[in-house]
Amino acid sequence: MKSQNNILKLLLSWGLGYMSWAQLTPMFLLWIFGSLMLLALTFVNLQEQSISALEFILEWLMQLPLVGERIAPLLSGENTGMHIATIDLKSFVLSSWAVLSLAFMLVNMFISLLLGPFQPWALKRKIWIASAGAVLLLAGMVANYYAAPQNFNGEAGAWMLNFSLISLLVFIVSAYCLSISHFLGYLNAALMAGELNTSQLRRHSLN
């Protein structure tokens, strides 16, 4: 009976761990999107240097075995007749979300096995880091604008508003995902420690 309870507790712990990473996945994807946008703005301002770097990377990839054989048809325009319209976008997004969450959880478990369990950060610290990252993202986009304003169409105020909204969205989504994931992580730890009670949940949710 005790063995069955331990197995059930372990399965529930894995489920909570998966749900926690499922909450963090949208945050990771949004940060990737914001970083790519910042790189795109930098690419516009440093177009000549960026094109030279891309040409060097493509030439290097073309020389690799197997990889070069797959890249060459793409660069030449072959095999571009993909029926993208037939893809169910909703199904693709949900399945990608599920697979990425599982991958993140497995990587986290593997790292924990190698390095041992780590002490989770306080929620306030996580949100502070997210806010600092959002400020840096905004500063990077604004710096790219004023480095070469002639590359941007429209008024400066409109661009500043867009940059601010993007950074604010990244922060809000990050704060929400971190909060839910933090609470699920606490539930998981409390479950494994056998200390799950209402007073602890209420006290920890305020930290």
C-alpha positions in Angstrom: 0.0 0.0 0.0 2.8 2.4 0.9 4.6 1.5 -2.4 1.4 2.3 -4.4 1.1 5.7 -2.6 4.7 6.5 -3.4 4.2 5.7 -7.1 1.0 7.8 -7.1 2.8 10.6 -5.4 5.6 10.4 -8.0 3.2 10.4 -10.9 1.4 13.4 -9.5 4.7 15.2 -9.0 5.6 14.6 -12.6 2.2 15.9 -13.6 2.7 19.1 -11.6 6.2 19.5 -13.0 4.8 19.2 -16.5 2.1 21.7 -15.8 4.7 24.1 -14.4 6.8 23.9 -17.5 3.7 24.2 -19.7 3.1 27.6 -18.0 6.7 28.7 -18.7 6.8 27.7 -22.3 4.8 30.7 -23.6 7.1 33.0 -21.7 10.2 31.4 -23.3 8.6 31.7 -26.8 7.7 35.3 -26.2 11.2 36.1 -25.1 12.6 34.4 -28.2 10.2 36.5 -30.3 11.3 39.7 -28.6 15.0 38.8 -29.0 14.5 38.0 -32.7 12.8 41.4 -33.1 15.7 43.1 -31.5 18.1 41.2 -33.7 16.1 42.2 -36.8 16.3 45.8 -35.9 20.0 45.5 -35.3 20.3 43.7 -38.7 18.6 46.6 -40.4 21.0 49.1 -38.9 24.1 46.9 -39.5 22.9 45.5 -42.8 26.3 45.4 -44.6 28.1 43.7 -41.7 25.1 41.4 -41.1 24.9 40.2 -44.8 28.6 39.5 -44.8 28.3 37.4 -41.6 25.3 35.5 -43.1 27.2 34.8 -46.3 30.1 33.4 -44.3 27.8 31.2 -42.2 25.9 29.9 -45.2 29.2 29.1 -47.0 30.3 27.2 -43.9 27.1 25.3 -43.7 27.2 24.3 -47.4 30.5 22.6 -46.7 29.2 20.4 -44.0 28.3 16.8 -44.9 24.5 16.0 -45.1 23.6 19.5 -43.9 24.9 21.2 -47.0 22.9 18.7 -49.2 19.7 19.8 -47.5 20.4 23.5 -47.5 21.3 23.7 -51.2 17.8 22.9 -52.5 16.3 25.4 -50.1 18.6 28.2 -51.2 18.0 27.4 -54.9 14.3 27.6 -54.5 13.6 23.9 -54.9 11.1 21.9 -52.9 9.1 25.1 -52.0 5.8 23.7 -53.0 4.7 23.0 -49.4 1.0 23.1 -48.7 1.1 25.3 -45.7 -2.5 26.2 -46.1 -3.5 22.6 -45.2 -1.8 22.8 -41.8 -4.2 23.1 -38.9 -2.6 26.0 -37.1 -4.4 25.5 -33.8 -3.4 21.8 -33.7 0.2 22.7 -34.6 0.5 25.3 -31.8 -1.0 23.1 -29.2 1.1 20.1 -30.1 4.2 22.2 -30.2 3.4 23.7 -26.8 2.9 20.2 -25.4 6.1 18.8 -26.9 8.2 21.8 -25.9 6.9 21.7 -22.3 7.8 18.0 -22.1 11.3 18.7 -23.5 11.9 21.5 -21.0 10.8 19.2 -18.1 13.0 16.3 -19.2 16.0 18.6 -19.6 15.4 20.0 -16.2 15.1 16.5 -14.7 18.4 15.5 -16.4 20.2 18.5 -15.1 18.9 17.9 -11.6 20.2 14.3 -11.8 23.6 15.5 -12.8 24.0 18.6 -10.6 21.5 17.8 -7.9 18.3 19.6 -6.9 18.6 23.4 -6.9 16.9 25.9 -4.6 14.2 27.7 -6.4 14.3 31.5 -6.4 11.8 33.6 -4.7 8.9 34.8 -6.9 9.9 38.5 -6.3 13.4 37.8 -7.6 12.0 36.1 -10.7 9.7 39.0 -11.5 12.4 41.5 -10.8 14.7 39.7 -13.3 11.8 39.6 -15.8 11.2 43.4 -15.4 14.9 44.1 -15.8 15.0 42.0 -19.0 12.0 43.9 -20.3 13.7 47.2 -19.7 16.8 46.0 -21.4 14.7 44.8 -24.4 13.0 48.3 -24.6 16.4 50.0 -24.3 17.8 47.9 -27.1 14.9 48.7 -29.5 15.0 52.4 -28.7 18.8 52.5 -29.1 18.4 50.8 -32.5 15.9 53.5 -33.5 18.1 56.4 -32.6 21.2 54.8 -34.1 19.6 55.0 -37.5 16.2 56.8 -37.5 16.2 57.1 -41.3 15.6 53.3 -41.5 12.2 53.6 -39.8 9.1 54.9 -41.4 6.8 57.0 -39.3 7.0 59.2 -36.3 9.3 58.6 -33.4 6.4 58.7 -30.9 4.6 55.9 -32.7 7.7 53.7 -32.7 8.3 54.4 -29.0 4.8 53.4 -28.2 5.1 50.2 -30.2 8.4 49.3 -28.4 6.9 50.1 -25.0 3.8 47.9 -25.7 6.0 45.0 -26.8 8.2 45.2 -23.8 5.1 45.6 -21.5 3.5 42.5 -23.1 6.7 40.5 -22.5 6.8 41.5 -18.9 3.1 40.9 -18.2 3.2 37.4 -19.8 6.4 36.7 -17.9 5.0 37.8 -14.6 1.9 35.7 -15.1 3.7 32.6 -16.2 6.3 32.9 -13.4 3.6 33.3 -10.8 1.6 30.2 -11.9 4.7 28.1 -12.3 6.1 29.2 -8.9 2.8 28.2 -7.2 2.8 24.8 -9.0 6.4 24.3 -8.0 5.5 24.9 -4.4 2.6 22.4 -4.7 5.0 19.9 -6.1 7.6 20.4 -3.3 4.9 20.3 -0.6 3.4 17.1 -2.1 6.8 15.4 -2.0 7.5 16.6 1.5 4.0 15.7 2.8 3.5 19.2 4.0 0.5 20.3 2.0 -1.9 22.4 4.0 -4.0 25.5 3.5 -2.0 27.8 5.8 1.3 27.0 4.0 -0.3 27.6 0.6 -1.6 31.0 1.7 1.7 32.1 3.3 3.8 30.9 0.3 1.6 32.6 -2.3 2.4 35.9 -0.7 6.2 35.5 -1.0 
